[in-house]
Amino acid sequence: MGLARELERRLERIVDGLSATVFRGRMHPVDLADRLVRQADLLVEDGPAGSTIPNDYVVGVNPRDLSVDGLDRDTLEVELAATVAATAAERGWRIEGPIRVRLVDTTTVGQGSIECTAARAPGGLAPWGQLIEERGSRHFLFGDNRILVGRADDTDVTLAEPEVSRYHALIFREAGRIWLADLESANGTSRNGSRLDAEPVAIGPGDLLGFGPATFAFRALS
């Protein structure tokens, strides 16, 4: 509820100062964001790291819904993208690149509705976490919401040790916390020396995370 209300406040600031009557018969930005998040939810797929959504959205909207004097479309696109990104972090969706939203006028769409197409466009993400090797020189920065750790080349944190499984563990953000999960690895995953069982555990700054013989300190970045 807290996240939903904060996102609603951000979108309401876009129309701050506009009379509520301006939107009578038109779609309010909060409703537009709600429909877009629902579309993202419908597009969730199960990838190697778990739930994944596209990150590039083209949203067709009836021109009348967007023809509001004083409504900055560029700002609205930025805030809609921020809404999807925040929802992805809250729900633990992998995004693989920055969220982008483009609004286009589409006369075939009725008022109050949207038509959405989406694609995956991999790209760099601002890092929110870091692993620093306890005894060594390796360190890894990561910015996606779901981070695969393992020996396979397509992992986000790739460790060469033969004792590390191809897909060994998962670090992910969900519901305002950061979690560590073992992916049925051969040599186990640990937090501060305690081996994980089948359930994910919450982690925090300074925790020591073990992936087989490799141990790293976890650091949260602002």
Secondary structure as the mmCIF struct_conf table of DSSP 4:
data_model
#
loop_
_struct_conf.conf_type_id
_struct_conf.id
_struct_conf.beg_label_comp_id
_struct_conf.beg_label_asym_id
_struct_conf.beg_label_seq_id
_struct_conf.end_label_comp_id
_struct_conf.end_label_asym_id
_struct_conf.end_label_seq_id
HELX_RH_AL_P HELX_RH_AL_P1 GLY A 2 ILE A 14
TURN_TY1_P TURN_TY1_P1 VAL A 15 GLY A 17
BEND BEND1 LEU A 18 LEU A 18
HELX_RH_3T_P HELX_RH_3T_P1 ALA A 20 PHE A 23
TURN_TY1_P TURN_TY1_P2 ARG A 24 GLY A 25
BEND BEND2 ARG A 26 ARG A 26
HELX_RH_AL_P HELX_RH_AL_P2 PRO A 29 LEU A 42
TURN_TY1_P TURN_TY1_P3 LEU A 43 LEU A 43
STRN STRN1 GLU A 45 GLY A 47
TURN_TY1_P TURN_TY1_P4 PRO A 48 ALA A 49
STRN STRN2 GLY A 50 THR A 52
BEND BEND3 ASN A 55 ASN A 55
STRN STRN3 ASP A 56 VAL A 61
HELX_RH_AL_P HELX_RH_AL_P3 PRO A 63 LEU A 66
TURN_TY1_P TURN_TY1_P5 ASP A 69 GLY A 70
HELX_RH_AL_P HELX_RH_AL_P4 ARG A 73 ARG A 91
TURN_TY1_P TURN_TY1_P6 GLY A 92 GLY A 92
STRN STRN4 ARG A 94 ARG A 94
BEND BEND4 GLU A 96 GLY A 97
STRN STRN5 ARG A 100 ASP A 105
TURN_TY1_P TURN_TY1_P7 THR A 107 THR A 108
BEND BEND5 VAL A 109 VAL A 109
HELX_LH_PP_P HELX_LH_PP_P1 GLY A 110 GLY A 110
TURN_TY1_P TURN_TY1_P8 GLN A 111 GLY A 112
STRN STRN6 ILE A 114 ALA A 119
STRN STRN7 GLY A 129 GLU A 133
TURN_TY1_P TURN_TY1_P9 GLU A 134 ARG A 135
BEND BEND6 GLY A 136 SER A 137
STRN STRN8 HIS A 139 PHE A 142
BEND BEND7 ASP A 144 ASN A 145
STRN STRN9 ARG A 146 GLY A 150
BEND BEND8 ARG A 151 ALA A 152
TURN_TY1_P TURN_TY1_P10 ASP A 153 ASP A 154
BEND BEND9 THR A 155 ASP A 156
STRN STRN10 VAL A 157 THR A 158
TURN_TY1_P TURN_TY1_P11 PRO A 162 GLU A 163
BEND BEND10 VAL A 164 VAL A 164
TURN_TY1_P TURN_TY1_P12 ARG A 166 TYR A 167
STRN STRN11 ALA A 169 GLU A 174
TURN_TY1_P TURN_TY1_P13 ALA A 175 GLY A 176
STRN STRN12 ARG A 177 ASP A 182
BEND BEND11 GLU A 184 GLU A 184
BEND BEND12 ALA A 186 ASN A 187
STRN STRN13 THR A 189 ARG A 191
TURN_TY1_P TURN_TY1_P14 ASN A 192 GLY A 193
STRN STRN14 SER A 194 ARG A 195
HELX_LH_PP_P HELX_LH_PP_P2 LEU A 196 LEU A 196
BEND BEND13 ALA A 198 GLU A 199
STRN STRN15 VAL A 201 ILE A 203
TURN_TY1_P TURN_TY1_P15 PRO A 205 GLY A 206
STRN STRN16 LEU A 208 PHE A 211
TURN_TY1_P TURN_TY1_P16 GLY A 212 PRO A 213
STRN STRN17 ALA A 214 ALA A 220
#
